[in-house]
Amino acid sequence: MTLAPETTDLKVRLRLADGWFTACDLGALLPGRGVAALLPDGRQVALFRDRSGALYAIDNRDPFTGAAVLSRGLTGTHRGRPFVASPLLKQRFDLASGQCLDDEAVRVATYEVKAA
C-alpha cells in the first residue's frame, strides 16, 4: 500500500536558543521514519513523527560512534516510551528525553518541536 503525501502548509519548527527555526514541511515526516535537518550552527537534528502525530526532535549524532545517523534508525516503543535505535550499534534513545535506554550515563540533546 502506498501512502498519499500529506497536503498541508504546516511546518515543523524547533525551539533554539534564539527562537523558533523552521526545519521542514510536516508532510516530510512519515510515521516510523526519521528525517535529518541541518541547523543554522551546522549541527544536525533527527526529526520523527509517530503514528499518533506526536513530533520529536533529537540530536542526529550517535554519541557512541560520532556518526550523524540517528535519523536513519529504527523506531519503536519500550514500556510505553518511544525510542529510536541507532542503525550502527543499536543503542536505543528515548525520543522524548534523549536518554539512552541501554546506558544511563549517555543522553542526546532534545528539542522542543511543534507543527505550525
C-alpha positions as YAML, in Angstrom:
chain: A
units: angstrom
residues:
- id: 1
  name: MET
  ca: [0.00, 0.00, 0.00]
- id: 2
  name: THR
  ca: [1.29, 3.48, -0.85]
- id: 3
  name: LEU
  ca: [0.53, 6.38, 1.44]
- id: 4
  name: ALA
  ca: [-0.60, 9.60, -0.22]
- id: 5
  name: PRO
  ca: [1.60, 12.58, 0.59]
- id: 6
  name: GLU
  ca: [0.08, 14.80, 3.23]
- id: 7
  name: THR
  ca: [-1.21, 18.08, 1.83]
- id: 8
  name: THR
  ca: [-0.75, 20.80, 4.42]
- id: 9
  name: ASP
  ca: [1.00, 24.10, 4.80]
- id: 10
  name: LEU
  ca: [2.21, 23.19, 8.30]
- id: 11
  name: LYS
  ca: [5.92, 23.41, 9.01]
- id: 12
  name: VAL
  ca: [7.93, 21.54, 11.63]
- id: 13
  name: ARG
  ca: [9.56, 24.10, 13.91]
- id: 14
  name: LEU
  ca: [12.23, 23.66, 16.60]
- id: 15
  name: ARG
  ca: [12.90, 25.93, 19.55]
- id: 16
  name: LEU
  ca: [16.54, 27.02, 19.50]
- id: 17
  name: ALA
  ca: [18.28, 29.46, 21.86]
- id: 18
  name: ASP
  ca: [17.41, 32.44, 19.65]
- id: 19
  name: GLY
  ca: [13.81, 31.48, 18.77]
- id: 20
  name: TRP
  ca: [11.88, 29.10, 16.53]
- id: 21
  name: PHE
  ca: [13.57, 27.55, 13.49]
- id: 22
  name: THR
  ca: [11.63, 26.04, 10.58]
- id: 23
  name: ALA
  ca: [13.15, 22.63, 9.83]
- id: 24
  name: CYS
  ca: [10.88, 21.11, 7.15]
- id: 25
  name: ASP
  ca: [7.33, 20.59, 5.92]
- id: 26
  name: LEU
  ca: [5.19, 18.41, 8.18]
- id: 27
  name: GLY
  ca: [4.47, 16.19, 5.15]
- id: 28
  name: ALA
  ca: [8.17, 15.22, 5.02]
- id: 29
  name: LEU
  ca: [7.77, 13.24, 8.26]
- id: 30
  name: LEU
  ca: [6.29, 9.79, 7.79]
- id: 31
  name: PRO
  ca: [5.42, 7.78, 10.91]
- id: 32
  name: GLY
  ca: [8.22, 5.39, 11.80]
- id: 33
  name: ARG
  ca: [10.85, 7.14, 9.66]
- id: 34
  name: GLY
  ca: [13.28, 9.87, 10.59]
- id: 35
  name: VAL
  ca: [14.44, 12.92, 8.69]
- id: 36
  name: ALA
  ca: [17.69, 14.81, 9.26]
- id: 37
  name: ALA
  ca: [17.73, 18.61, 9.16]
- id: 38
  name: LEU
  ca: [20.67, 20.99, 9.26]
- id: 39
  name: LEU
  ca: [20.57, 23.66, 11.96]
- id: 40
  name: PRO
  ca: [21.92, 27.19, 11.44]
- id: 41
  name: ASP
  ca: [25.01, 26.43, 13.57]
- id: 42
  name: GLY
  ca: [25.94, 23.39, 11.42]
- id: 43
  name: ARG
  ca: [24.68, 20.69, 13.79]
- id: 44
  name: GLN
  ca: [22.10, 18.15, 12.62]
- id: 45
  name: VAL
  ca: [18.80, 17.22, 14.22]
- id: 46
  name: ALA
  ca: [16.82, 14.00, 13.73]
- id: 47
  name: LEU
  ca: [13.06, 14.57, 13.40]
- id: 48
  name: PHE
  ca: [10.41, 11.91, 13.98]
- id: 49
  name: ARG
  ca: [6.63, 11.66, 13.88]
- id: 50
  name: ASP
  ca: [4.79, 8.76, 15.48]
- id: 51
  name: ARG
  ca: [1.54, 7.19, 14.34]
- id: 52
  name: SER
  ca: [-0.49, 9.38, 16.71]
- id: 53
  name: GLY
  ca: [1.06, 12.51, 15.16]
- id: 54
  name: ALA
  ca: [3.41, 13.38, 18.05]
- id: 55
  name: LEU
  ca: [6.63, 15.07, 16.95]
- id: 56
  name: TYR
  ca: [10.12, 14.52, 18.35]
- id: 57
  name: ALA
  ca: [13.49, 16.14, 17.70]
- id: 58
  name: ILE
  ca: [16.85, 14.86, 18.97]
- id: 59
  name: ASP
  ca: [20.50, 15.38, 18.08]
- id: 60
  name: ASN
  ca: [21.28, 13.32, 14.96]
- id: 61
  name: ARG
  ca: [24.78, 12.39, 16.18]
- id: 62
  name: ASP
  ca: [25.16, 8.92, 17.70]
- id: 63
  name: PRO
  ca: [27.25, 9.54, 20.85]
- id: 64
  name: PHE
  ca: [28.76, 6.05, 20.70]
- id: 65
  name: THR
  ca: [30.23, 6.37, 17.20]
- id: 66
  name: GLY
  ca: [30.14, 10.11, 16.44]
- id: 67
  name: ALA
  ca: [28.30, 9.44, 13.17]
- id: 68
  name: ALA
  ca: [25.26, 11.54, 12.22]
- id: 69
  name: VAL
  ca: [22.90, 8.58, 11.72]
- id: 70
  name: LEU
  ca: [20.10, 8.58, 14.31]
- id: 71
  name: SER
  ca: [17.58, 9.87, 11.76]
- id: 72
  name: ARG
  ca: [18.09, 6.55, 9.90]
- id: 73
  name: GLY
  ca: [17.47, 4.40, 12.96]
- id: 74
  name: LEU
  ca: [14.58, 2.04, 13.65]
- id: 75
  name: THR
  ca: [11.77, 3.39, 15.82]
- id: 76
  name: GLY
  ca: [9.72, 1.55, 18.39]
- id: 77
  name: THR
  ca: [8.46, 1.69, 21.96]
- id: 78
  name: HIS
  ca: [9.80, 0.22, 25.19]
- id: 79
  name: ARG
  ca: [7.49, 0.28, 28.22]
- id: 80
  name: GLY
  ca: [5.41, 2.94, 26.52]
- id: 81
  name: ARG
  ca: [8.41, 5.16, 25.74]
- id: 82
  name: PRO
  ca: [9.07, 5.99, 22.07]
- id: 83
  name: PHE
  ca: [12.66, 5.37, 21.00]
- id: 84
  name: VAL
  ca: [14.98, 5.25, 18.04]
- id: 85
  name: ALA
  ca: [17.69, 2.58, 17.79]
- id: 86
  name: SER
  ca: [20.95, 3.66, 16.22]
- id: 87
  name: PRO
  ca: [21.49, 1.90, 12.89]
- id: 88
  name: LEU
  ca: [25.13, 1.28, 13.82]
- id: 89
  name: LEU
  ca: [25.45, -0.25, 17.30]
- id: 90
  name: LYS
  ca: [21.69, -0.47, 18.05]
- id: 91
  name: GLN
  ca: [21.63, 1.57, 21.29]
- id: 92
  name: ARG
  ca: [18.12, 2.92, 21.87]
- id: 93
  name: PHE
  ca: [17.42, 6.59, 22.64]
- id: 94
  name: ASP
  ca: [14.18, 7.83, 24.21]
- id: 95
  name: LEU
  ca: [12.71, 10.31, 21.73]
- id: 96
  name: ALA
  ca: [11.12, 12.46, 24.44]
- id: 97
  name: SER
  ca: [14.04, 12.74, 26.86]
- id: 98
  name: GLY
  ca: [17.12, 11.79, 24.79]
- id: 99
  name: GLN
  ca: [18.13, 9.26, 27.47]
- id: 100
  name: CYS
  ca: [19.92, 6.15, 26.20]
- id: 101
  name: LEU
  ca: [17.82, 3.17, 27.28]
- id: 102
  name: ASP
  ca: [20.88, 0.91, 27.19]
- id: 103
  name: ASP
  ca: [23.38, 3.10, 29.08]
- id: 104
  name: GLU
  ca: [22.03, 5.52, 31.70]
- id: 105
  name: ALA
  ca: [25.21, 7.61, 31.55]
- id: 106
  name: VAL
  ca: [24.54, 8.65, 27.94]
- id: 107
  name: ARG
  ca: [21.96, 11.03, 26.52]
- id: 108
  name: VAL
  ca: [21.44, 13.04, 23.34]
- id: 109
  name: ALA
  ca: [20.08, 16.57, 23.17]
- id: 110
  name: THR
  ca: [16.34, 17.01, 22.61]
- id: 111
  name: TYR
  ca: [14.49, 19.97, 21.16]
- id: 112
  name: GLU
  ca: [11.04, 21.36, 21.72]
- id: 113
  name: VAL
  ca: [9.20, 20.79, 18.45]
- id: 114
  name: LYS
  ca: [5.82, 21.81, 17.03]
- id: 115
  name: ALA
  ca: [3.89, 21.98, 13.81]
- id: 116
  name: ALA
  ca: [2.78, 25.49, 12.93]
...
